[in-house]
C-alpha cells in the first residue's frame, strides 16, 4: 500500500518576548531568530524529496515556507484556510490584560477551550471545520511527500484529527516555534512519526 509523508511545521519565532499575547491572524513577520529557525528547517529538509509546500497566507508562515523552499525548486502555495485561529477582539492583547478586564470570559475559555469563541473571533471547533477539509484534500493529492507550514493552533487541530483526540485536550500538544512534526498516511490511516521536533544543536538526519 502506498505511503504518503506529510511534514508539518510551525513558523519561526516572531519576537514577542516572554509576555503571552493572543496572536491569531495579526500579520507579523519573522524575527531574526525566527529566520534562523527556518534556515535550520531548510537544512533539515533539504534532502527530502518534497513534491510541494503549502502555507497560510500570513507573513510568518509564508516567510518560513520561502526559506525552506529555497533548497527545492518549489514555489510555496498559500492557502487562506490555513491561517491561525481568529482571536477577534482579543487579537494582540496580553493574556494578563484579558484576564484582568474580562475575568469571567477568560475563565470560560479555559473551561471550554474547544467551543468558546472570543468576541468576533472563532473557537477551535470553528477552526477545525475550516482547516481539516483543506488538510484532507492536501493529503489526498497525488503527491508522495508534502510540507505544510502552519501555526501553533492550526497544527494542534490537525494533530488532534490524526490522533483521534478531542479538541478539549488540544493544549496537551506542544508546538514550539520552528518545530517539525512527521505524519505518514497509509491508505486512509494516519501515523504520527514524531511530534514537536526541534533542533538545538546541529542538524540530525531526517526520519522517514
MOMOQUI-V893974 format. One record per pair of residues at least 24 apart in sequence whose C-alpha atoms are under 10 Angstrom apart, sorted by sequence separation. I is the first residue (numbers start at 1). J is the second residue. If there is no record, write none. Layout:
# MOMOQUI-V893974
I|J  I|J
This chain:
# MOMOQUI-V893974
11|35  12|36  13|37  41|65  42|66  43|67  44|68  45|69  46|70  47|71  48|72  50|74  52|76  53|77  54|78  55|79  56|80  57|81  58|82  130|154  131|155  151|175  152|176  159|183  182|206  184|208  12|37  13|38  35|60  38|63  39|64  42|67  43|68  46|71  47|72  52|77  53|78  54|79  55|80  56|81  57|82  58|83  128|153  132|157  151|176  152|177  182|207  183|208  11|37  12|38  34|60  38|64  41|67  42|68  45|71  46|72  55|81  56|82  57|83  58|84  127|153  128|154  131|157  132|158  135|161  151|177  152|178  155|181  164|190  182|208  11|38  12|39  37|64  38|65  39|66  40|67  41|68  42|69  45|72  55|82  56|83  57|84  91|118  127|154  131|158  151|178  152|179  162|189  163|190  10|38  35|63  36|64  38|66  39|67  40|68  42|70  43|71  54|82  55|83  56|84  90|118  128|156  129|157  162|190  163|191  9|38  12|41  29|58  30|59  31|60  34|63  35|64  38|67  39|68  42|71  88|117  89|118  90|119  124|153  128|157  132|161  149|178  161|190  162|191  163|192  11|41  27|57  28|58  29|59  30|60  34|64  37|67  38|68  42|72  87|117  88|118  89|119  90|120  91|121  124|154  127|157  128|158  149|179  162|192  27|58  28|59  29|60  30|61  36|67  39|70  86|117  87|118  88|119  89|120  90|121  149|180  159|190  9|41  25|57  26|58  27|59  28|60  29|61  30|62  35|67  39|71  86|118  87|119  88|120  89|121  124|156  125|157  128|160  148|180  25|58  26|59  27|60  28|61  29|62  30|63  86|119  87|120  88|121  124|157  128|161  147|180  148|181  159|192  24|58  26|60  27|61  29|63  30|64  86|120  87|121  88|122  147|181  29|64  86|121  87|122  147|182  85|121  86|122  87|123  159|195  85|122  86|123  7|45  85|123  86|124  85|124  128|167  145|184  86|126  7|48  85|126  86|127  144|185  155|196  85|127  125|167  7|50  84|127  85|128  124|167  125|168  6|50  11|55  83|127  124|168  5|50  10|55  11|56  82|127  85|130  139|184  140|185  7|53  8|54  9|55  14|60  81|127  85|131  124|170  139|185  6|53  8|55  13|60  83|130  84|131  140|187  11|59  12|60  81|129  82|130  83|131  140|188  11|60  12|61  81|130  82|131  139|188  10|60  11|61  80|130  81|131  82|132  10|61  11|62  12|63  13|64  80|131  81|132  139|190  9|61  11|63  12|64  79|131  81|133  82|134  114|166  115|167  11|64  12|65  81|134  82|135  114|167  115|168  10|64  11|65  81|135  113|167  114|168  9|64  10|65  79|134  112|167  113|168  114|169  9|65  27|83  112|168  113|169  114|170  26|83  111|168  113|170  25|83  26|84  110|168  113|171  24|83  25|84  24|84  25|85  26|86  23|84  24|85  25|86  26|87  23|85  24|86  25|87  26|88  22|85  23|86  24|87  25|88  22|86  23|87  24|88  22|87  26|91  22|88  24|90  25|91  26|92  82|148  84|150  85|151  22|89  23|90  24|91  25|92  82|149  83|150  84|151  85|152  86|153  22|90  23|91  24|92  82|150  83|151  84|152  85|153  21|90  22|91  23|92  82|151  84|153  85|154  21|91  22|92  23|93  78|148  83|153  84|154  21|92  22|93  23|94  76|147  77|148  78|149  82|153  83|154  84|155  20|92  21|93  22|94  76|148  82|154  85|157  20|93  21|94  22|95  76|149  81|154  82|155  20|94  21|95  19|94  20|95  21|96  19|95  20|96  21|97  22|98  19|96  21|98  69|147  68|147  68|149  65|147  65|148  66|149  54|138  65|149  64|149  65|150  52|138  63|149  64|150  61|148  62|149  61|149  62|150  60|149  61|150  60|150  61|151  51|142  52|143  60|151  51|143  52|144  53|145  54|146  55|147  56|148  58|150  50|143  51|144  52|145  53|146  54|147  55|148  56|149  57|150  58|151  50|144  51|145  52|146  53|147  54|148  55|149  56|150  49|144  50|145  51|146  52|147  53|148  54|149  55|150  56|151  25|121  49|145  50|146  51|147  52|148  53|149  54|150  55|151  24|121  48|145  49|146  50|147  48|146  56|154  48|147  45|147  64|178  24|151  24|152  24|153  6|138  6|139  5|139  4|139  45|180  4|140  44|180  4|141  6|143  11|148  12|149  41|178  4|142  5|143  6|144  7|145  8|146  9|147  10|148  11|149  40|178  41|179  4|143  5|144  6|145  7|146  8|147  9|148  10|149  11|150  12|151  38|177  39|178  41|180  4|144  5|145  6|146  7|147  8|148  9|149  10|150  11|151  37|177  38|178  3|144  4|145  5|146  6|147  7|148  8|149  9|150  10|151  11|152  37|178  38|179  2|144  3|145  4|146  5|147  6|148  7|149  8|150  9|151  10|152  36|178  37|179  8|151  9|152  10|153  34|177  35|178  10|154  33|177  34|178  10|155  33|178  9|155  8|155  8|158  8|159  44|199  41|198  40|198  41|199  44|202  45|203  47|205  48|206  40|199  43|202  44|203  47|206  48|207  40|200  43|203  44|204  45|205  46|206  48|208  37|198  43|204  44|205  45|206  37|199  40|202  41|203  43|205  44|206  13|176  14|177  37|200  40|203  43|206  44|207  11|175  12|176  13|177  10|175  11|176  12|177  13|178  9|175  10|176  11|177  12|178  9|176  10|177  11|178  12|179  9|177  10|178  11|179  9|178  10|179  11|180  9|179  10|180  8|179  9|180  10|181  8|180  9|181  7|180  8|181  9|182  7|181  8|182  6|181  7|182  8|183  6|182  7|183  5|182  6|183  7|184  5|183  6|184  4|183  5|184  6|185  4|184  5|185  3|184  4|185  5|186  3|185  4|186  2|185  3|186  4|187  2|186  3|187  6|190  1|186  2|187  3|188  5|190  1|187  3|189  4|190  5|191  6|192  7|193  9|195  10|196  3|190  7|194  8|195  9|196  5|193  8|196  9|197  9|198  7|208  6|208  5|208
